[in-house]
Amino acid sequence: MNPLFSANHINRRAFLAGSGLSLGSAALNSLIAKDSGKPSFLLPKAKAKRVIFLCMAGGPSHLETFDYKPKLDELHGQPMPESFTKGQPIAQLQGKELKVQGHLTKFKKYGQGGQYVSDYLPWTAKMADDISIIRSMVTEQINHDPAHTFMNTGTAISGRPSMGSWINYGLGSEAEDLPGFVVMTSVGGRNPQPIASRQWSAGFLPSKFQGVEFNSTGDPVHYVRNPKGVSSSHQKKLVDAITALDRHRNQAINDPETDTRIAAYEMAFKMQTSVPELMDVSNEPQHILDMYGATPGDGSYASNCLLARKLAEQGVRFIHLYHRGWDHHGGLEKYMGTCCGLTDKPTWALIQDLKQRGMLDDTLVVWGGEFGRTPMYQGKGEIGRDHHIKGFSMWMAGGGTKGGFGYGETDELGYHATKNKVHVHDLHATMLHLLGIKHEFFTVKHQGLDWKLTGVDHSHVVKDLIA
């Protein structure tokens, strides 16, 4: 275990980063180096400064997005070969007759790398040379909530820290007047699954590192504005008085959660100015709003993507967007059109906006769901696909990753990842590496064990994805 980290003791770097005195990771590294040497979990240099994680909640079909399988069309309507499915976990199709479902759209090759992208994603196709498509993802949980928990925390056990919390704990935030970890959600599609706030929990880390959910409509944060008759100066006096009392008490008890409360009051006061300014897009050129297809305040994924760019500009370390509506057990053809129509162009716009501002090089963007969908048919009349964990697709862009690159393969029907498997833990290890963190040494002592985001198995950094 790294002595700088423990669930009951906050090191200087983590405390300063999470408080209103945040100095930015470079300055914090300098302070730590002078005091006690460079933390053992840090690499000499980071390629990425921040992460924008675009979660297509519900599980988008890899077979209608990035994984083209001619054999799937050839065997359409025929019984699924038992050799693929025998003994394999299946969600809702368990015990039912399994028939092959061909692709519900066409695929073409795009970009210099000849990346296969489906007709559902014409805007993603335009940026084929900007993204690395992973076609060999595997996970361990086949139902939505535990699968999200696994994707976000590296375990299906609730109560563990989310990846955004881990990253903020290790690196701190460069935002002085905004949380280091922000979450936003949007809805559109079929059967939008609920997303619990524990998906961005800090778990056993100090709670000041948990994600803060911004509302998609109305005030982004409840009670961000002062009530009538309360001025900012009066509010500041109240915050200062409470902070003084908390600090006096904490000299005796040395409780990390008291430090969290102090930081929360200070951050809340700062956010009363910073958040309204963040949400004001009146200074955004019309062509930028048009590029995203954003109508500010409408709660859409497009508006959230625009806000994600603004949050990244302000130094927020981890930004997590969820779009709920990808659970396509039926009506797959219709609702893929709906979901892609709501998310495809804004995602492209986010990448282009980051590029034109010189921010994509140090911003890691990750796109994907909690799992994929089966090659087998599901539904009564309306075609659908069941949950699938043995092989699915995600992509990464920016932050030191390669562009125009495809990695890994599934079998001829898109069932099993067969070449260069990428486990969720490997994805986390790669993300941490790009951020300048050696995942093997990034641990926290809790209940007598050294915990880490990448678990206890032999997780590895997918170096082929790194430029």
C-alpha positions as CSV (number, residue, x, y, z in Angstrom):
1,M,0.0,0.0,0.0
2,N,1.2,3.5,-0.7
3,P,1.6,5.3,2.7
4,L,0.2,8.5,1.3
5,F,-3.2,6.9,0.9
6,S,-5.6,5.6,3.5
7,A,-9.4,5.9,4.0
8,N,-8.9,7.5,7.4
9,H,-6.1,9.9,6.6
10,I,-6.0,12.5,3.8
11,N,-2.6,13.3,2.4
12,R,-1.7,17.0,1.6
13,R,-2.2,16.5,-2.1
14,A,-5.6,15.0,-1.8
15,F,-6.8,17.5,0.8
16,L,-5.6,20.6,-1.1
17,A,-7.0,19.2,-4.4
18,G,-10.5,18.6,-2.9
19,S,-10.7,21.8,-0.9
20,G,-11.2,25.4,-2.0
21,L,-7.4,25.8,-2.0
22,S,-6.9,23.6,-5.0
23,L,-3.6,24.4,-6.7
24,G,-3.8,22.1,-9.7
25,S,-2.0,18.8,-10.1
26,A,1.3,20.3,-11.2
27,A,1.7,22.5,-8.2
28,L,0.5,19.7,-5.9
29,N,3.1,17.3,-7.4
30,S,5.7,19.9,-6.7
31,L,4.7,20.3,-3.0
32,I,4.6,16.5,-2.5
33,A,8.0,16.1,-4.2
34,K,9.5,18.6,-1.8
35,D,8.0,17.0,1.3
36,S,8.3,13.3,0.8
37,G,9.3,12.4,-2.7
38,K,7.1,11.7,-5.7
39,P,4.2,9.4,-5.0
40,S,5.0,5.9,-6.2
41,F,1.8,5.5,-8.2
42,L,2.6,8.5,-10.5
43,L,4.2,8.1,-13.9
44,P,6.9,10.6,-15.1
45,K,4.4,12.2,-17.5
46,A,0.7,12.1,-18.2
47,K,-0.9,12.2,-21.6
48,A,-4.3,13.2,-20.4
49,K,-5.5,15.8,-17.9
50,R,-9.2,14.9,-17.7
51,V,-11.8,12.4,-18.8
52,I,-15.2,12.7,-20.5
53,F,-17.0,9.4,-20.2
54,L,-20.0,9.1,-22.5
55,C,-22.1,6.3,-21.2
56,M,-24.8,4.9,-23.5
57,A,-26.8,3.5,-20.6
58,G,-28.8,0.3,-21.4
59,G,-26.2,-1.4,-23.6
60,P,-25.9,-0.3,-27.3
61,S,-25.7,-3.2,-29.8
62,H,-22.2,-3.6,-31.1
63,L,-23.8,-5.5,-34.1
64,E,-25.6,-2.3,-35.2
65,T,-22.7,0.1,-34.5
66,F,-19.1,-1.1,-35.0
67,D,-18.8,-4.9,-35.3
68,Y,-19.6,-6.0,-38.8
69,K,-20.1,-9.8,-39.3
70,P,-21.0,-11.0,-42.8
71,K,-21.7,-14.5,-41.3
72,L,-24.4,-13.0,-39.2
73,D,-26.4,-12.0,-42.3
74,E,-25.6,-15.3,-43.9
75,L,-27.1,-17.3,-41.0
76,H,-30.0,-14.9,-40.4
77,G,-33.1,-16.8,-39.1
78,Q,-31.3,-20.1,-38.6
79,P,-30.9,-21.7,-35.2
80,M,-27.9,-20.3,-33.2
81,P,-25.1,-22.9,-33.2
82,E,-25.1,-24.4,-29.7
83,S,-21.3,-24.3,-29.7
84,F,-21.5,-20.5,-29.2
85,T,-24.0,-20.5,-26.4
86,K,-23.8,-23.7,-24.4
87,G,-23.0,-22.9,-20.8
88,Q,-22.9,-19.2,-21.5
89,P,-24.8,-16.6,-19.3
90,I,-27.9,-15.3,-21.1
91,A,-30.3,-12.8,-19.5
92,Q,-33.8,-13.0,-20.9
93,L,-33.3,-15.6,-23.6
94,Q,-32.4,-18.3,-21.2
95,G,-34.2,-21.5,-22.0
96,K,-35.8,-20.1,-25.2
97,E,-35.2,-21.1,-28.9
98,L,-32.2,-19.1,-30.1
99,K,-32.2,-17.9,-33.7
100,V,-29.6,-15.8,-35.4
101,Q,-30.5,-12.2,-36.1
102,G,-28.7,-10.5,-38.9
103,H,-27.6,-6.9,-38.9
104,L,-30.4,-4.4,-39.0
105,T,-28.4,-1.9,-40.9
106,K,-25.5,-1.6,-43.4
107,F,-21.8,-1.0,-42.6
108,K,-19.2,0.8,-44.6
109,K,-15.5,1.4,-44.1
110,Y,-14.4,5.0,-43.2
111,G,-11.2,6.9,-42.7
112,Q,-7.6,6.0,-43.6
113,G,-7.8,3.1,-41.2
114,G,-10.8,1.6,-42.9
115,Q,-12.9,1.5,-39.8
116,Y,-16.3,-0.3,-40.0
117,V,-19.1,2.0,-38.8
118,S,-22.8,1.4,-39.3
119,D,-25.3,3.6,-41.1
120,Y,-26.8,4.4,-37.7
121,L,-23.8,6.6,-36.9
122,P,-23.1,8.9,-39.9
123,W,-21.5,11.5,-37.7
124,T,-19.2,9.1,-35.9
125,A,-18.2,7.8,-39.3
126,K,-16.9,11.3,-40.1
127,M,-14.5,11.1,-37.2
128,A,-13.3,7.5,-37.8
129,D,-9.7,8.8,-37.9
130,D,-10.0,10.4,-34.5
131,I,-11.1,7.3,-32.5
132,S,-9.8,3.9,-31.4
133,I,-12.6,1.3,-31.6
134,I,-12.3,-1.6,-29.2
135,R,-14.3,-4.5,-30.5
136,S,-13.3,-7.1,-27.9
137,M,-14.6,-5.7,-24.6
138,V,-15.8,-8.1,-22.0
139,T,-17.4,-7.6,-18.6
140,E,-18.7,-9.8,-15.8
141,Q,-22.3,-8.6,-15.0
142,I,-25.2,-9.3,-17.3
143,N,-27.9,-7.1,-15.8
144,H,-28.0,-3.4,-15.9
145,D,-27.4,-2.1,-12.4
146,P,-24.6,-4.5,-11.5
147,A,-23.1,-4.0,-14.9
148,H,-23.0,-0.3,-14.5
149,T,-21.6,-0.8,-11.0
150,F,-18.9,-3.0,-12.5
151,M,-18.1,-0.6,-15.3
152,N,-17.9,2.4,-12.9
153,T,-16.2,0.8,-9.9
154,G,-14.5,-2.3,-11.1
155,T,-16.6,-4.6,-8.9
156,A,-20.3,-5.6,-8.7
157,I,-20.3,-4.9,-5.0
158,S,-22.1,-1.7,-4.1
159,G,-20.3,0.8,-1.9
160,R,-16.9,0.9,-3.8
161,P,-15.4,4.2,-5.1
162,S,-16.3,5.1,-8.7
163,M,-13.6,5.7,-11.3
164,G,-14.2,9.5,-11.2
165,S,-13.7,9.5,-7.4
166,W,-10.5,7.4,-7.7
167,I,-9.1,9.8,-10.2
168,N,-10.0,12.9,-8.3
169,Y,-8.6,11.3,-5.1
170,G,-5.3,10.6,-6.8
171,L,-4.8,13.7,-8.9
172,G,-7.1,16.4,-7.4
173,S,-9.0,18.8,-9.5
174,E,-7.8,21.9,-11.4
175,A,-11.2,23.5,-11.0
176,E,-11.2,26.0,-8.1
177,D,-14.9,26.8,-8.1
178,L,-16.5,23.6,-9.4
179,P,-16.6,20.0,-8.3
180,G,-13.8,17.8,-9.7
181,F,-16.3,15.2,-10.7
182,V,-19.6,16.1,-12.4
183,V,-22.4,13.9,-13.7
184,M,-25.2,14.7,-16.1
185,T,-28.0,12.5,-17.5
186,S,-30.4,12.6,-20.5
187,V,-33.2,10.4,-21.7
188,G,-34.4,9.2,-25.1
189,G,-35.1,5.8,-26.5
190,R,-36.6,2.6,-25.3
191,N,-37.0,1.5,-21.6
192,P,-34.6,4.0,-20.0
193,Q,-33.1,2.2,-17.0
194,P,-32.7,4.2,-13.8
195,I,-29.2,5.3,-12.8
196,A,-28.6,5.3,-9.1
197,S,-26.4,8.0,-7.5
198,R,-24.2,5.3,-6.0
199,Q,-22.8,4.9,-9.5
200,W,-20.7,8.1,-8.8
201,S,-20.2,7.4,-5.1
202,A,-16.9,7.9,-3.4
203,G,-17.4,4.7,-1.5
204,F,-14.8,4.4,1.3
205,L,-12.9,7.4,0.0
206,P,-13.6,10.7,1.7
207,S,-17.0,11.8,0.4
208,K,-15.8,15.1,-1.0
209,F,-14.5,13.0,-4.0
210,Q,-17.9,11.8,-5.0
211,G,-19.5,12.9,-8.2
212,V,-21.9,15.9,-8.1
213,E,-25.0,15.5,-10.3
214,F,-26.0,18.5,-12.3
215,N,-29.7,18.7,-13.2
216,S,-30.3,18.8,-17.0
217,T,-33.2,21.3,-16.6
218,G,-33.8,24.3,-14.3
219,D,-31.1,25.1,-11.8
220,P,-28.2,22.7,-12.4
221,V,-27.7,22.4,-8.6
222,H,-30.5,22.7,-6.0
223,Y,-30.4,25.9,-4.0
224,V,-27.5,27.3,-6.0
225,R,-29.1,30.7,-5.8
226,N,-29.5,32.7,-2.6
227,P,-33.0,33.1,-1.3
228,K,-34.5,36.6,-1.4
229,G,-33.0,38.9,1.2
230,V,-29.7,37.0,1.5
231,S,-26.8,38.7,-0.1
232,S,-23.5,37.1,-1.0
233,S,-21.7,38.9,1.7
234,H,-24.1,37.6,4.4
235,Q,-23.8,34.1,2.9
236,K,-20.0,34.4,3.1
237,K,-20.0,35.4,6.7
238,L,-22.2,32.4,7.6
239,V,-19.9,30.0,5.7
240,D,-16.8,31.5,7.4
241,A,-18.4,31.1,10.8
242,I,-19.4,27.5,10.3
243,T,-15.9,26.7,8.8
244,A,-14.2,28.2,11.8
245,L,-16.3,26.1,14.2
246,D,-15.6,23.0,12.2
247,R,-11.9,23.6,12.0
248,H,-11.7,24.3,15.8
249,R,-13.6,21.0,16.5
250,N,-11.5,19.1,14.0
251,Q,-8.2,20.0,15.9
252,A,-9.4,17.6,18.5
253,I,-11.0,14.8,16.5
254,N,-9.1,14.9,13.2
255,D,-12.1,13.5,11.2
256,P,-11.7,13.4,7.4
257,E,-15.4,13.9,7.0
258,T,-15.2,17.2,8.9
259,D,-12.6,18.3,6.3
260,T,-15.1,17.2,3.7
261,R,-17.8,19.3,5.3
262,I,-15.6,22.3,5.4
263,A,-14.6,21.8,1.7
264,A,-18.3,21.3,0.8
265,Y,-19.4,24.6,2.4
266,E,-16.6,26.5,0.7
267,M,-17.3,24.8,-2.7
268,A,-21.0,25.4,-2.4
269,F,-20.4,29.1,-1.9
270,K,-18.1,29.3,-4.9
271,M,-20.6,27.4,-7.0
272,Q,-23.2,30.1,-6.4
273,T,-21.2,32.2,-8.8
274,S,-19.5,29.7,-11.0
275,V,-22.5,27.4,-11.9
276,P,-24.8,30.2,-13.2
277,E,-21.9,31.5,-15.3
278,L,-21.3,27.9,-16.6
279,M,-24.9,27.5,-17.6
280,D,-25.0,30.8,-19.4
281,V,-24.3,30.0,-23.1
282,S,-25.2,33.5,-24.3
283,N,-21.5,34.0,-25.2
284,E,-21.5,30.8,-27.3
285,P,-21.5,31.5,-31.1
286,Q,-24.6,30.3,-32.9
287,H,-22.6,28.1,-35.1
288,I,-21.4,26.2,-32.0
289,L,-24.9,25.7,-30.7
290,D,-25.9,24.5,-34.2
291,M,-22.9,22.2,-34.4
292,Y,-24.1,20.4,-31.2
293,G,-27.8,20.7,-32.0
294,A,-28.1,22.1,-28.5
295,T,-31.0,24.1,-27.1
296,P,-29.6,25.2,-23.7
297,G,-31.7,24.1,-20.8
298,D,-33.7,21.4,-22.6
299,G,-32.0,18.5,-20.7
300,S,-30.8,16.9,-23.9
301,Y,-27.6,14.9,-24.5
302,A,-26.6,17.6,-27.0
303,S,-26.8,20.3,-24.4
304,N,-25.0,18.1,-21.9
305,C,-22.1,17.6,-24.4
306,L,-21.8,21.4,-24.8
307,L,-21.7,21.7,-21.0
308,A,-19.1,18.9,-20.8
309,R,-16.8,21.0,-23.0
310,K,-17.3,24.0,-20.8
311,L,-16.7,21.9,-17.6
312,A,-13.5,20.6,-19.2
313,E,-12.3,24.1,-19.9
314,Q,-12.9,25.0,-16.3
315,G,-10.6,22.2,-15.1
316,V,-13.1,19.6,-14.0
317,R,-11.2,16.3,-13.8
318,F,-13.9,13.8,-14.6
319,I,-17.2,14.4,-16.5
320,H,-19.7,11.6,-16.8
321,L,-22.6,11.8,-19.2
322,Y,-25.3,9.1,-19.2
323,H,-27.8,8.8,-22.0
324,R,-30.6,6.5,-20.9
325,G,-32.6,4.6,-23.5
326,W,-30.4,1.9,-25.1
327,D,-32.1,-1.2,-23.7
328,H,-33.4,-2.6,-26.9
329,H,-35.1,-5.9,-26.2
330,G,-37.7,-5.0,-28.8
331,G,-38.0,-2.3,-31.4
332,L,-34.3,-2.3,-32.0
333,E,-34.4,-0.9,-35.5
334,K,-36.7,2.0,-34.4
335,Y,-35.0,2.9,-31.1
336,M,-31.4,2.6,-32.5
337,G,-32.5,5.3,-34.8
338,T,-33.9,7.3,-31.9
339,C,-30.8,6.9,-29.7
340,C,-28.3,7.5,-32.4
341,G,-30.3,10.5,-33.7
342,L,-30.0,12.0,-30.2
343,T,-26.4,11.2,-29.5
344,D,-24.4,10.8,-32.7
345,K,-24.0,14.4,-33.9
346,P,-23.5,15.9,-30.4
347,T,-20.7,13.3,-29.8
348,W,-19.1,14.3,-33.1
349,A,-19.5,18.0,-32.2
350,L,-17.8,17.5,-28.8
351,I,-14.8,15.9,-30.4
352,Q,-14.6,18.6,-33.1
353,D,-15.0,21.4,-30.5
354,L,-12.3,19.9,-28.3
355,K,-10.0,19.6,-31.3
356,Q,-10.5,23.2,-32.5
357,R,-9.7,24.5,-29.0
358,G,-6.6,22.4,-28.7
359,M,-8.1,20.4,-25.9
360,L,-8.5,16.9,-27.4
361,D,-4.8,16.1,-27.0
362,D,-5.1,16.1,-23.2
363,T,-8.8,15.2,-22.9
364,L,-9.6,11.4,-22.9
365,V,-13.1,10.8,-24.3
366,V,-14.6,7.3,-23.8
367,W,-17.8,6.1,-25.4
368,G,-19.7,2.9,-24.6
369,G,-22.4,1.1,-22.5
370,E,-22.3,-1.4,-19.7
371,F,-22.4,-4.3,-22.1
372,G,-23.5,-5.2,-25.7
373,R,-26.3,-7.2,-27.2
374,T,-26.7,-10.8,-28.4
375,P,-26.4,-12.1,-32.0
376,M,-29.7,-13.8,-31.3
377,Y,-33.2,-12.6,-32.0
378,Q,-35.4,-11.4,-29.2
379,G,-38.9,-10.1,-29.2
380,K,-42.4,-10.8,-30.4
381,G,-43.0,-9.0,-33.7
382,E,-40.6,-6.2,-32.9
383,I,-37.0,-7.3,-33.3
384,G,-34.6,-6.9,-30.3
385,R,-31.4,-8.3,-28.8
386,D,-30.7,-9.5,-25.3
387,H,-27.9,-8.4,-22.9
388,H,-24.5,-9.6,-23.8
389,I,-21.2,-9.6,-21.9
390,K,-18.8,-11.8,-23.8
391,G,-17.9,-9.4,-26.6
392,F,-19.0,-5.8,-27.3
393,S,-17.6,-2.5,-28.6
394,M,-16.4,0.8,-27.1
395,W,-14.2,3.6,-28.3
396,M,-11.7,6.1,-27.0
397,A,-10.5,9.4,-28.5
398,G,-7.9,12.0,-27.5
399,G,-5.9,12.0,-24.3
400,G,-2.9,10.2,-25.9
401,T,-4.8,7.4,-27.7
402,K,-4.4,6.5,-31.4
403,G,-6.8,7.7,-34.0
404,G,-8.2,5.7,-36.9
405,F,-7.4,2.4,-35.1
406,G,-9.3,-0.8,-34.5
407,Y,-8.4,-3.2,-31.7
408,G,-9.5,-6.7,-30.9
409,E,-12.1,-9.0,-32.6
410,T,-15.1,-11.1,-31.8
411,D,-15.9,-14.4,-33.5
412,E,-17.7,-14.7,-36.8
413,L,-21.1,-14.1,-35.1
414,G,-20.0,-11.4,-32.7
415,Y,-20.6,-13.6,-29.6
416,H,-17.2,-14.1,-28.0
417,A,-14.2,-11.7,-27.9
418,T,-11.5,-13.9,-29.5
419,K,-8.6,-11.6,-30.2
420,N,-7.0,-9.1,-27.8
421,K,-9.7,-9.2,-25.2
422,V,-10.1,-6.0,-23.2
423,H,-11.7,-6.6,-19.7
424,V,-13.2,-3.7,-17.9
425,H,-10.3,-3.7,-15.5
426,D,-8.0,-3.4,-18.5
427,L,-10.0,-0.3,-19.7
428,H,-9.6,1.2,-16.2
429,A,-5.8,0.4,-16.2
430,T,-5.4,2.1,-19.6
431,M,-7.4,5.2,-18.5
432,L,-5.3,5.5,-15.4
433,H,-2.1,5.1,-17.4
434,L,-3.1,7.9,-19.8
435,L,-3.7,10.1,-16.8
436,G,-0.2,9.4,-15.4
437,I,-1.2,6.8,-12.8
438,K,0.4,3.3,-12.4
439,H,-2.7,1.3,-11.5
440,E,-0.8,-1.5,-9.7
441,F,0.4,0.9,-7.0
442,F,-2.7,3.1,-6.8
443,T,-4.2,1.5,-3.6
444,V,-6.2,2.5,-0.5
445,K,-6.2,0.6,2.7
446,H,-9.8,-0.3,3.7
447,Q,-10.9,-3.0,6.2
448,G,-7.5,-4.4,6.3
449,L,-7.1,-4.8,2.5
450,D,-5.3,-2.8,-0.2
451,W,-8.1,-1.8,-2.7
452,K,-7.6,-0.5,-6.2
453,L,-9.9,0.4,-9.1
454,T,-8.4,-2.4,-11.3
455,G,-9.1,-5.3,-8.9
456,V,-6.9,-8.1,-7.8
457,D,-6.6,-9.9,-11.2
458,H,-3.9,-9.4,-13.7
459,S,-5.2,-6.2,-15.3
460,H,-3.0,-4.7,-18.0
461,V,-2.6,-1.4,-19.8
462,V,-3.6,-1.8,-23.5
463,K,-0.5,-0.2,-24.9
464,D,-1.5,-0.7,-28.5
465,L,-4.2,1.9,-28.0
466,I,-1.7,4.5,-26.9
467,A,-0.2,6.8,-29.5
